[in-house]
Amino acid sequence: MIDGNKTTVKATAFKTPSNDARFRVSINESPIHIFSFDEKLQRFTDIEAGAKAEPIPATIEKAVGEQLYHLQQSIAA
């Protein structure tokens, strides 16, 4: 639940040719958004959206980004 709303997130990890971690993310069956790690914020943030994707509300982007960070940490361990 994010902001009191049931939120379904599907995320698929991938690496860029330069070996940077990225996630393809769909929120509530939305078109794909690409999340990348932001060193300053210490979480993943939305850096690219498909042509038909609507902007993600900031609270949802932050919650998803923080969860992706924790997921990435557990994968790396």
DRENMARLUM-411799 format. One record per residue: residue number from 0; residue in three letters; z, y, x of N, C-alpha, C, O, CB in turn. Coordinates in nm, 3 decimals. Glycine has a CB too. Example, Ala and Ser with C-alpha at 12.3 -4.5 7.8 and 13.67 -1.06 7.14 Angstrom:
<sites>
@num=0; residuo=ALA; n.Z=0.780; n.Y=-0.569; n.X=1.319; ca.Z=0.780; ca.Y=-0.450; ca.X=1.230; c.Z=0.780; c.Y=-0.330; c.X=1.320; o.Z=0.846; o.Y=-0.332; o.X=1.424; cb.Z=0.905; cb.Y=-0.447; cb.X=1.131 $
@num=1; residuo=SER; n.Z=0.708; n.Y=-0.225; n.X=1.285; ca.Z=0.714; ca.Y=-0.106; ca.X=1.367; c.Z=0.787; c.Y=0.003; c.X=1.290; o.Z=0.804; o.Y=0.114; o.X=1.341; cb.Z=0.572; cb.Y=-0.060; cb.X=1.408 $
</sites>
This chain:
<sites>
@num=0; residuo=MET; n.Z=0.000; n.Y=-0.117; n.X=0.084; ca.Z=0.000; ca.Y=0.000; ca.X=0.000; c.Z=0.000; c.Y=0.124; c.X=0.090; o.Z=0.078; o.Y=0.135; o.X=0.184; cb.Z=0.122; cb.Y=-0.001; cb.X=-0.096 $
@num=1; residuo=ILE; n.Z=-0.088; n.Y=0.215; n.X=0.057; ca.Z=-0.094; ca.Y=0.343; ca.X=0.128; c.Z=-0.093; c.Y=0.452; c.X=0.022; o.Z=-0.174; o.Y=0.450; o.X=-0.070; cb.Z=-0.223; cb.Y=0.354; cb.X=0.220 $
@num=2; residuo=ASP; n.Z=-0.001; n.Y=0.546; n.X=0.035; ca.Z=0.014; ca.Y=0.654; ca.X=-0.064; c.Z=0.033; c.Y=0.598; c.X=-0.205; o.Z=-0.014; o.Y=0.658; o.X=-0.302; cb.Z=-0.107; cb.Y=0.747; cb.X=-0.061 $
@num=3; residuo=GLY; n.Z=0.100; n.Y=0.484; n.X=-0.216; ca.Z=0.126; ca.Y=0.424; ca.X=-0.346; c.Z=0.009; c.Y=0.351; c.X=-0.408; o.Z=0.018; o.Y=0.304; o.X=-0.521; cb.Z=0.170; cb.Y=0.527; cb.X=-0.439 $
@num=4; residuo=ASN; n.Z=-0.101; n.Y=0.339; n.X=-0.335; ca.Z=-0.220; ca.Y=0.271; ca.X=-0.386; c.Z=-0.245; c.Y=0.143; c.X=-0.309; o.Z=-0.231; o.Y=0.139; o.X=-0.187; cb.Z=-0.343; cb.Y=0.363; cb.X=-0.378 $
@num=5; residuo=LYS; n.Z=-0.282; n.Y=0.037; n.X=-0.382; ca.Z=-0.319; ca.Y=-0.088; ca.X=-0.316; c.Z=-0.446; c.Y=-0.062; c.X=-0.236; o.Z=-0.545; o.Y=-0.010; o.X=-0.289; cb.Z=-0.340; cb.Y=-0.204; cb.X=-0.420 $
@num=6; residuo=THR; n.Z=-0.443; n.Y=-0.098; n.X=-0.108; ca.Z=-0.555; ca.Y=-0.072; ca.X=-0.019; c.Z=-0.593; c.Y=-0.201; c.X=0.053; o.Z=-0.509; o.Y=-0.263; o.X=0.118; cb.Z=-0.521; cb.Y=0.040; cb.X=0.082 $
@num=7; residuo=THR; n.Z=-0.719; n.Y=-0.240; n.X=0.041; ca.Z=-0.769; ca.Y=-0.359; ca.X=0.108; c.Z=-0.852; c.Y=-0.315; c.X=0.228; o.Z=-0.949; o.Y=-0.240; o.X=0.214; cb.Z=-0.853; cb.Y=-0.448; cb.X=0.011 $
@num=8; residuo=VAL; n.Z=-0.814; n.Y=-0.363; n.X=0.345; ca.Z=-0.883; ca.Y=-0.326; ca.X=0.469; c.Z=-0.938; c.Y=-0.452; c.X=0.534; o.Z=-0.866; o.Y=-0.550; o.X=0.553; cb.Z=-0.788; cb.Y=-0.250; cb.X=0.566 $
@num=9; residuo=LYS; n.Z=-1.067; n.Y=-0.449; n.X=0.567; ca.Z=-1.129; ca.Y=-0.556; ca.X=0.644; c.Z=-1.173; c.Y=-0.496; c.X=0.777; o.Z=-1.245; o.Y=-0.397; o.X=0.780; cb.Z=-1.252; cb.Y=-0.621; cb.X=0.567 $
@num=10; residuo=ALA; n.Z=-1.128; n.Y=-0.556; n.X=0.886; ca.Z=-1.160; ca.Y=-0.503; ca.X=1.019; c.Z=-1.210; c.Y=-0.615; c.X=1.109; o.Z=-1.155; o.Y=-0.726; o.X=1.111; cb.Z=-1.036; cb.Y=-0.435; cb.X=1.082 $
@num=11; residuo=THR; n.Z=-1.316; n.Y=-0.585; n.X=1.183; ca.Z=-1.373; ca.Y=-0.679; ca.X=1.278; c.Z=-1.377; c.Y=-0.611; c.X=1.415; o.Z=-1.438; o.Y=-0.506; o.X=1.431; cb.Z=-1.516; cb.Y=-0.725; cb.X=1.234 $
@num=12; residuo=ALA; n.Z=-1.313; n.Y=-0.673; n.X=1.513; ca.Z=-1.311; ca.Y=-0.617; ca.X=1.648; c.Z=-1.442; c.Y=-0.646; c.X=1.719; o.Z=-1.505; o.Y=-0.749; o.X=1.698; cb.Z=-1.193; cb.Y=-0.676; cb.X=1.729 $
@num=13; residuo=PHE; n.Z=-1.483; n.Y=-0.552; n.X=1.805; ca.Z=-1.598; ca.Y=-0.573; ca.X=1.893; c.Z=-1.582; c.Y=-0.486; c.X=2.016; o.Z=-1.501; o.Y=-0.393; o.X=2.016; cb.Z=-1.732; cb.Y=-0.543; cb.X=1.820 $
@num=14; residuo=LYS; n.Z=-1.659; n.Y=-0.515; n.X=2.119; ca.Z=-1.657; ca.Y=-0.437; ca.X=2.243; c.Z=-1.792; c.Y=-0.370; c.X=2.262; o.Z=-1.896; o.Y=-0.426; o.X=2.230; cb.Z=-1.622; cb.Y=-0.526; cb.X=2.366 $
@num=15; residuo=THR; n.Z=-1.789; n.Y=-0.248; n.X=2.316; ca.Z=-1.912; ca.Y=-0.178; ca.X=2.350; c.Z=-1.963; c.Y=-0.233; c.X=2.483; o.Z=-1.891; o.Y=-0.306; o.X=2.551; cb.Z=-1.889; cb.Y=-0.022; cb.X=2.358 $
@num=16; residuo=PRO; n.Z=-2.087; n.Y=-0.198; n.X=2.522; ca.Z=-2.137; ca.Y=-0.243; ca.X=2.654; c.Z=-2.047; c.Y=-0.198; c.X=2.770; o.Z=-2.043; o.Y=-0.263; o.X=2.874; cb.Z=-2.277; cb.Y=-0.191; cb.X=2.676 $
@num=17; residuo=SER; n.Z=-1.975; n.Y=-0.087; n.X=2.751; ca.Z=-1.883; ca.Y=-0.040; ca.X=2.856; c.Z=-1.743; c.Y=-0.101; c.X=2.841; o.Z=-1.648; o.Y=-0.057; o.X=2.905; cb.Z=-1.874; cb.Y=0.113; cb.X=2.854 $
@num=18; residuo=ASN; n.Z=-1.731; n.Y=-0.203; n.X=2.754; ca.Z=-1.608; ca.Y=-0.280; ca.X=2.733; c.Z=-1.498; c.Y=-0.203; c.X=2.659; o.Z=-1.381; o.Y=-0.238; o.X=2.671; cb.Z=-1.556; cb.Y=-0.326; cb.X=2.864 $
@num=19; residuo=ASP; n.Z=-1.534; n.Y=-0.100; n.X=2.584; ca.Z=-1.436; ca.Y=-0.028; ca.X=2.503; c.Z=-1.414; c.Y=-0.104; c.X=2.373; o.Z=-1.508; o.Y=-0.156; o.X=2.314; cb.Z=-1.484; cb.Y=0.117; cb.X=2.475 $
@num=20; residuo=ALA; n.Z=-1.289; n.Y=-0.109; n.X=2.328; ca.Z=-1.256; ca.Y=-0.177; ca.X=2.202; c.Z=-1.293; c.Y=-0.089; c.X=2.084; o.Z=-1.266; o.Y=0.031; o.X=2.083; cb.Z=-1.105; cb.Y=-0.213; cb.X=2.197 $
@num=21; residuo=ARG; n.Z=-1.356; n.Y=-0.149; n.X=1.985; ca.Z=-1.393; ca.Y=-0.081; ca.X=1.861; c.Z=-1.363; c.Y=-0.176; c.X=1.745; o.Z=-1.350; o.Y=-0.297; o.X=1.764; cb.Z=-1.544; cb.Y=-0.038; cb.X=1.862 $
@num=22; residuo=PHE; n.Z=-1.353; n.Y=-0.119; n.X=1.625; ca.Z=-1.338; ca.Y=-0.199; ca.X=1.504; c.Z=-1.436; c.Y=-0.150; c.X=1.400; o.Z=-1.452; o.Y=-0.030; o.X=1.379; cb.Z=-1.194; cb.Y=-0.193; cb.X=1.451 $
@num=23; residuo=ARG; n.Z=-1.503; n.Y=-0.245; n.X=1.334; ca.Z=-1.581; ca.Y=-0.214; ca.X=1.214; c.Z=-1.484; c.Y=-0.229; c.X=1.099; o.Z=-1.424; o.Y=-0.335; o.X=1.081; cb.Z=-1.709; cb.Y=-0.310; cb.X=1.198 $
@num=24; residuo=VAL; n.Z=-1.467; n.Y=-0.124; n.X=1.019; ca.Z=-1.364; ca.Y=-0.123; ca.X=0.915; c.Z=-1.425; c.Y=-0.089; c.X=0.780; o.Z=-1.504; o.Y=0.005; o.X=0.767; cb.Z=-1.254; cb.Y=-0.023; cb.X=0.950 $
@num=25; residuo=SER; n.Z=-1.387; n.Y=-0.167; n.X=0.680; ca.Z=-1.423; ca.Y=-0.139; ca.X=0.542; c.Z=-1.293; c.Y=-0.125; c.X=0.464; o.Z=-1.206; o.Y=-0.212; o.X=0.472; cb.Z=-1.516; cb.Y=-0.253; cb.X=0.480 $
@num=26; residuo=ILE; n.Z=-1.279; n.Y=-0.017; n.X=0.390; ca.Z=-1.159; ca.Y=0.009; ca.X=0.312; c.Z=-1.195; c.Y=0.002; c.X=0.164; o.Z=-1.280; o.Y=0.077; o.X=0.117; cb.Z=-1.097; cb.Y=0.148; cb.X=0.347 $
@num=27; residuo=ASN; n.Z=-1.131; n.Y=-0.089; n.X=0.093; ca.Z=-1.160; ca.Y=-0.111; ca.X=-0.050; c.Z=-1.309; c.Y=-0.132; c.X=-0.074; o.Z=-1.368; o.Y=-0.072; o.X=-0.164; cb.Z=-1.110; cb.Y=0.008; cb.X=-0.133 $
@num=28; residuo=GLU; n.Z=-1.368; n.Y=-0.219; n.X=0.009; ca.Z=-1.510; ca.Y=-0.254; ca.X=-0.003; c.Z=-1.606; c.Y=-0.138; c.X=0.026; o.Z=-1.721; o.Y=-0.140; o.X=-0.017; cb.Z=-1.538; cb.Y=-0.307; cb.X=-0.142 $
@num=29; residuo=SER; n.Z=-1.558; n.Y=-0.036; n.X=0.098; ca.Z=-1.643; ca.Y=0.079; ca.X=0.132; c.Z=-1.747; c.Y=0.039; c.X=0.235; o.Z=-1.734; o.Y=-0.066; o.X=0.299; cb.Z=-1.557; cb.Y=0.196; cb.X=0.184 $
@num=30; residuo=PRO; n.Z=-1.850; n.Y=0.123; n.X=0.253; ca.Z=-1.940; ca.Y=0.102; ca.X=0.368; c.Z=-1.858; c.Y=0.109; c.X=0.498; o.Z=-1.746; o.Y=0.159; o.X=0.500; cb.Z=-2.054; cb.Y=0.210; cb.X=0.369 $
@num=31; residuo=ILE; n.Z=-1.916; n.Y=0.058; n.X=0.604; ca.Z=-1.846; ca.Y=0.044; ca.X=0.733; c.Z=-1.818; c.Y=0.179; c.X=0.799; o.Z=-1.901; o.Y=0.270; o.X=0.799; cb.Z=-1.928; cb.Y=-0.043; cb.X=0.827 $
@num=32; residuo=HIS; n.Z=-1.697; n.Y=0.187; n.X=0.856; ca.Z=-1.656; ca.Y=0.297; ca.X=0.944; c.Z=-1.628; c.Y=0.233; c.X=1.079; o.Z=-1.581; o.Y=0.120; o.X=1.085; cb.Z=-1.529; cb.Y=0.375; cb.X=0.887 $
@num=33; residuo=ILE; n.Z=-1.655; n.Y=0.305; n.X=1.187; ca.Z=-1.625; ca.Y=0.256; ca.X=1.322; c.Z=-1.502; c.Y=0.331; c.X=1.372; o.Z=-1.497; o.Y=0.454; o.X=1.373; cb.Z=-1.747; cb.Y=0.277; cb.X=1.419 $
@num=34; residuo=PHE; n.Z=-1.402; n.Y=0.254; n.X=1.414; ca.Z=-1.279; ca.Y=0.311; ca.X=1.468; c.Z=-1.275; c.Y=0.287; c.X=1.618; o.Z=-1.310; o.Y=0.179; o.X=1.666; cb.Z=-1.153; cb.Y=0.250; cb.X=1.400 $
@num=35; residuo=SER; n.Z=-1.234; n.Y=0.390; n.X=1.693; ca.Z=-1.221; ca.Y=0.384; ca.X=1.838; c.Z=-1.082; c.Y=0.435; c.X=1.876; o.Z=-1.023; o.Y=0.514; o.X=1.803; cb.Z=-1.333; cb.Y=0.468; cb.X=1.908 $
@num=36; residuo=PHE; n.Z=-1.031; n.Y=0.390; n.X=1.991; ca.Z=-0.898; ca.Y=0.433; ca.X=2.034; c.Z=-0.901; c.Y=0.576; c.X=2.085; o.Z=-0.986; o.Y=0.613; o.X=2.166; cb.Z=-0.844; cb.Y=0.339; cb.X=2.143 $
@num=37; residuo=ASP; n.Z=-0.807; n.Y=0.657; n.X=2.036; ca.Z=-0.792; ca.Y=0.796; ca.X=2.078; c.Z=-0.668; c.Y=0.803; c.X=2.167; o.Z=-0.556; o.Y=0.786; o.X=2.119; cb.Z=-0.779; cb.Y=0.894; cb.X=1.953 $
@num=38; residuo=GLU; n.Z=-0.688; n.Y=0.828; n.X=2.296; ca.Z=-0.577; ca.Y=0.832; ca.X=2.392; c.Z=-0.472; c.Y=0.936; c.X=2.355; o.Z=-0.352; o.Y=0.910; o.X=2.366; cb.Z=-0.630; cb.Y=0.860; cb.X=2.532 $
@num=39; residuo=LYS; n.Z=-0.516; n.Y=1.052; n.X=2.310; ca.Z=-0.423; ca.Y=1.160; ca.X=2.277; c.Z=-0.333; c.Y=1.123; c.X=2.159; o.Z=-0.213; o.Y=1.149; o.X=2.162; cb.Z=-0.500; cb.Y=1.288; cb.X=2.246 $
@num=40; residuo=LEU; n.Z=-0.392; n.Y=1.064; n.X=2.056; ca.Z=-0.315; ca.Y=1.027; ca.X=1.937; c.Z=-0.246; c.Y=0.892; c.X=1.950; o.Z=-0.155; o.Y=0.861; o.X=1.873; cb.Z=-0.407; cb.Y=1.026; cb.X=1.816 $
@num=41; residuo=GLN; n.Z=-0.288; n.Y=0.812; n.X=2.049; ca.Z=-0.235; ca.Y=0.677; ca.X=2.070; c.Z=-0.253; c.Y=0.588; c.X=1.946; o.Z=-0.162; o.Y=0.514; o.X=1.907; cb.Z=-0.089; cb.Y=0.684; cb.X=2.108 $
@num=42; residuo=ARG; n.Z=-0.371; n.Y=0.599; n.X=1.886; ca.Z=-0.407; ca.Y=0.513; ca.X=1.773; c.Z=-0.558; c.Y=0.513; c.X=1.760; o.Z=-0.627; o.Y=0.594; o.X=1.822; cb.Z=-0.338; cb.Y=0.561; cb.X=1.640 $
@num=43; residuo=PHE; n.Z=-0.608; n.Y=0.422; n.X=1.679; ca.Z=-0.752; ca.Y=0.418; ca.X=1.652; c.Z=-0.785; c.Y=0.522; c.X=1.545; o.Z=-0.709; o.Y=0.541; o.X=1.451; cb.Z=-0.796; cb.Y=0.276; cb.X=1.607 $
@num=44; residuo=THR; n.Z=-0.901; n.Y=0.588; n.X=1.561; ca.Z=-0.945; ca.Y=0.688; ca.X=1.464; c.Z=-1.090; c.Y=0.661; c.X=1.426; o.Z=-1.165; o.Y=0.595; o.X=1.499; cb.Z=-0.930; cb.Y=0.830; cb.X=1.522 $
@num=45; residuo=ASP; n.Z=-1.128; n.Y=0.712; n.X=1.310; ca.Z=-1.263; ca.Y=0.697; ca.X=1.258; c.Z=-1.357; c.Y=0.786; c.X=1.339; o.Z=-1.342; o.Y=0.908; o.X=1.339; cb.Z=-1.270; cb.Y=0.731; cb.X=1.106 $
@num=46; residuo=ILE; n.Z=-1.454; n.Y=0.726; n.X=1.408; ca.Z=-1.547; ca.Y=0.805; ca.X=1.489; c.Z=-1.687; c.Y=0.806; c.X=1.433; o.Z=-1.770; o.Y=0.890; o.X=1.471; cb.Z=-1.550; cb.Y=0.754; cb.X=1.630 $
@num=47; residuo=GLU; n.Z=-1.716; n.Y=0.714; n.X=1.341; ca.Z=-1.852; ca.Y=0.705; ca.X=1.289; c.Z=-1.847; c.Y=0.633; c.X=1.155; o.Z=-1.773; o.Y=0.537; o.X=1.137; cb.Z=-1.947; cb.Y=0.630; cb.X=1.389 $
@num=48; residuo=ALA; n.Z=-1.927; n.Y=0.682; n.X=1.061; ca.Z=-1.934; ca.Y=0.618; ca.X=0.930; c.Z=-2.079; c.Y=0.591; c.X=0.895; o.Z=-2.169; o.Y=0.663; o.X=0.938; cb.Z=-1.868; cb.Y=0.707; cb.X=0.821 $
@num=49; residuo=GLY; n.Z=-2.100; n.Y=0.486; n.X=0.818; ca.Z=-2.234; ca.Y=0.456; ca.X=0.770; c.Z=-2.285; c.Y=0.570; c.X=0.683; o.Z=-2.207; o.Y=0.651; o.X=0.634; cb.Z=-2.235; cb.Y=0.325; cb.X=0.692 $
@num=50; residuo=ALA; n.Z=-2.415; n.Y=0.575; n.X=0.664; ca.Z=-2.478; ca.Y=0.684; ca.X=0.591; c.Z=-2.421; c.Y=0.700; c.X=0.450; o.Z=-2.414; o.Y=0.812; o.X=0.399; cb.Z=-2.627; cb.Y=0.662; cb.X=0.583 $
@num=51; residuo=LYS; n.Z=-2.382; n.Y=0.591; n.X=0.387; ca.Z=-2.332; ca.Y=0.597; ca.X=0.249; c.Z=-2.180; c.Y=0.603; c.X=0.241; o.Z=-2.125; o.Y=0.606; o.X=0.132; cb.Z=-2.382; cb.Y=0.479; cb.X=0.172 $
@num=52; residuo=ALA; n.Z=-2.113; n.Y=0.604; n.X=0.355; ca.Z=-1.966; ca.Y=0.605; ca.X=0.356; c.Z=-1.912; c.Y=0.744; c.X=0.327; o.Z=-1.963; o.Y=0.844; o.X=0.379; cb.Z=-1.914; cb.Y=0.555; cb.X=0.491 $
@num=53; residuo=GLU; n.Z=-1.810; n.Y=0.749; n.X=0.244; ca.Z=-1.742; ca.Y=0.875; ca.X=0.216; c.Z=-1.632; c.Y=0.895; c.X=0.320; o.Z=-1.585; o.Y=0.798; o.X=0.379; cb.Z=-1.684; cb.Y=0.879; cb.X=0.071 $
@num=54; residuo=PRO; n.Z=-1.591; n.Y=1.020; n.X=0.342; ca.Z=-1.482; ca.Y=1.045; ca.X=0.438; c.Z=-1.355; c.Y=0.971; c.X=0.396; o.Z=-1.327; o.Y=0.955; o.X=0.277; cb.Z=-1.454; cb.Y=1.196; cb.X=0.451 $
@num=55; residuo=ILE; n.Z=-1.279; n.Y=0.927; n.X=0.494; ca.Z=-1.152; ca.Y=0.859; ca.X=0.468; c.Z=-1.042; c.Y=0.965; c.X=0.461; o.Z=-1.035; o.Y=1.050; o.X=0.549; cb.Z=-1.121; cb.Y=0.752; cb.X=0.579 $
@num=56; residuo=PRO; n.Z=-0.957; n.Y=0.961; n.X=0.359; ca.Z=-0.844; ca.Y=1.055; ca.X=0.356; c.Z=-0.758; c.Y=1.038; c.X=0.482; o.Z=-0.742; o.Y=0.927; o.X=0.532; cb.Z=-0.757; cb.Y=1.032; cb.X=0.229 $
@num=57; residuo=ALA; n.Z=-0.704; n.Y=1.148; n.X=0.533; ca.Z=-0.630; ca.Y=1.148; ca.X=0.659; c.Z=-0.514; c.Y=1.049; c.X=0.659; o.Z=-0.491; o.Y=0.982; o.X=0.760; cb.Z=-0.578; cb.Y=1.287; cb.X=0.689 $
@num=58; residuo=THR; n.Z=-0.441; n.Y=1.038; n.X=0.549; ca.Z=-0.326; ca.Y=0.946; ca.X=0.546; c.Z=-0.371; c.Y=0.801; c.X=0.559; o.Z=-0.304; o.Y=0.721; o.X=0.623; cb.Z=-0.246; cb.Y=0.965; cb.X=0.417 $
@num=59; residuo=ILE; n.Z=-0.484; n.Y=0.768; n.X=0.498; ca.Z=-0.537; ca.Y=0.632; ca.X=0.507; c.Z=-0.591; c.Y=0.606; c.X=0.647; o.Z=-0.566; o.Y=0.500; o.X=0.705; cb.Z=-0.647; cb.Y=0.608; cb.X=0.401 $
@num=60; residuo=GLU; n.Z=-0.664; n.Y=0.702; n.X=0.703; ca.Z=-0.717; ca.Y=0.686; ca.X=0.839; c.Z=-0.603; c.Y=0.664; c.X=0.938; o.Z=-0.612; o.Y=0.577; o.X=1.025; cb.Z=-0.800; cb.Y=0.809; cb.X=0.880 $
@num=61; residuo=LYS; n.Z=-0.496; n.Y=0.741; n.X=0.926; ca.Z=-0.382; ca.Y=0.728; ca.X=1.017; c.Z=-0.316; c.Y=0.591; c.X=1.001; o.Z=-0.288; o.Y=0.525; o.X=1.101; cb.Z=-0.280; cb.Y=0.840; cb.X=0.991 $
@num=62; residuo=ALA; n.Z=-0.291; n.Y=0.548; n.X=0.878; ca.Z=-0.226; ca.Y=0.419; ca.X=0.855; c.Z=-0.312; c.Y=0.304; c.X=0.908; o.Z=-0.260; o.Y=0.213; o.X=0.972; cb.Z=-0.199; cb.Y=0.399; cb.X=0.704 $
@num=63; residuo=VAL; n.Z=-0.441; n.Y=0.308; n.X=0.881; ca.Z=-0.532; ca.Y=0.203; ca.X=0.930; c.Z=-0.536; c.Y=0.207; c.X=1.083; o.Z=-0.528; o.Y=0.102; o.X=1.147; cb.Z=-0.674; cb.Y=0.221; cb.X=0.871 $
@num=64; residuo=GLY; n.Z=-0.549; n.Y=0.325; n.X=1.141; ca.Z=-0.555; ca.Y=0.339; ca.X=1.286; c.Z=-0.432; c.Y=0.285; c.X=1.356; o.Z=-0.442; o.Y=0.221; o.X=1.460; cb.Z=-0.574; cb.Y=0.482; cb.X=1.323 $
@num=65; residuo=GLU; n.Z=-0.314; n.Y=0.311; n.X=1.298; ca.Z=-0.191; ca.Y=0.260; ca.X=1.358; c.Z=-0.184; c.Y=0.108; c.X=1.350; o.Z=-0.141; o.Y=0.043; o.X=1.445; cb.Z=-0.069; cb.Y=0.322; cb.X=1.287 $
@num=66; residuo=GLN; n.Z=-0.228; n.Y=0.051; n.X=1.238; ca.Z=-0.228; ca.Y=-0.095; ca.X=1.226; c.Z=-0.329; c.Y=-0.159; c.X=1.322; o.Z=-0.302; o.Y=-0.264; o.X=1.380; cb.Z=-0.261; cb.Y=-0.135; cb.X=1.081 $
@num=67; residuo=LEU; n.Z=-0.445; n.Y=-0.095; n.X=1.340; ca.Z=-0.543; ca.Y=-0.147; ca.X=1.436; c.Z=-0.487; c.Y=-0.144; c.X=1.577; o.Z=-0.512; o.Y=-0.235; o.X=1.656; cb.Z=-0.673; cb.Y=-0.065; cb.X=1.429 $
@num=68; residuo=TYR; n.Z=-0.411; n.Y=-0.040; n.X=1.610; ca.Z=-0.349; ca.Y=-0.030; ca.X=1.742; c.Z=-0.254; c.Y=-0.149; c.X=1.764; o.Z=-0.258; o.Y=-0.213; o.X=1.869; cb.Z=-0.272; cb.Y=0.104; cb.X=1.757 $
@num=69; residuo=HIS; n.Z=-0.170; n.Y=-0.177; n.X=1.665; ca.Z=-0.076; ca.Y=-0.289; ca.X=1.678; c.Z=-0.150; c.Y=-0.422; c.X=1.686; o.Z=-0.111; o.Y=-0.512; o.X=1.761; cb.Z=0.022; cb.Y=-0.291; cb.X=1.559 $
@num=70; residuo=LEU; n.Z=-0.257; n.Y=-0.435; n.X=1.610; ca.Z=-0.339; ca.Y=-0.556; ca.X=1.615; c.Z=-0.401; c.Y=-0.572; c.X=1.754; o.Z=-0.398; o.Y=-0.681; o.X=1.811; cb.Z=-0.450; cb.Y=-0.551; cb.X=1.508 $
@num=71; residuo=GLN; n.Z=-0.456; n.Y=-0.465; n.X=1.809; ca.Z=-0.517; ca.Y=-0.468; ca.X=1.942; c.Z=-0.413; c.Y=-0.507; c.X=2.047; o.Z=-0.444; o.Y=-0.583; o.X=2.139; cb.Z=-0.580; cb.Y=-0.332; cb.X=1.976 $
@num=72; residuo=GLN; n.Z=-0.292; n.Y=-0.455; n.X=2.035; ca.Z=-0.186; ca.Y=-0.488; ca.X=2.131; c.Z=-0.151; c.Y=-0.637; c.X=2.125; o.Z=-0.127; o.Y=-0.699; o.X=2.228; cb.Z=-0.060; cb.Y=-0.403; cb.X=2.103 $
@num=73; residuo=SER; n.Z=-0.148; n.Y=-0.693; n.X=2.005; ca.Z=-0.115; ca.Y=-0.835; ca.X=1.993; c.Z=-0.229; c.Y=-0.924; c.X=2.044; o.Z=-0.204; o.Y=-1.032; o.X=2.097; cb.Z=-0.084; cb.Y=-0.871; cb.X=1.846 $
@num=74; residuo=ILE; n.Z=-0.354; n.Y=-0.878; n.X=2.030; ca.Z=-0.468; ca.Y=-0.953; ca.X=2.082; c.Z=-0.466; c.Y=-0.952; c.X=2.235; o.Z=-0.494; o.Y=-1.054; o.X=2.298; cb.Z=-0.601; cb.Y=-0.893; cb.X=2.030 $
@num=75; residuo=ALA; n.Z=-0.431; n.Y=-0.837; n.X=2.293; ca.Z=-0.431; ca.Y=-0.822; ca.X=2.439; c.Z=-0.317; c.Y=-0.898; c.X=2.506; o.Z=-0.325; o.Y=-0.930; o.X=2.624; cb.Z=-0.424; cb.Y=-0.675; cb.X=2.475 $
@num=76; residuo=ALA; n.Z=-0.211; n.Y=-0.926; n.X=2.432; ca.Z=-0.092; ca.Y=-0.990; ca.X=2.491; c.Z=-0.114; c.Y=-1.137; c.X=2.521; o.Z=-0.023; o.Y=-1.204; o.X=2.570; cb.Z=0.026; cb.Y=-0.976; cb.X=2.399 $
</sites>
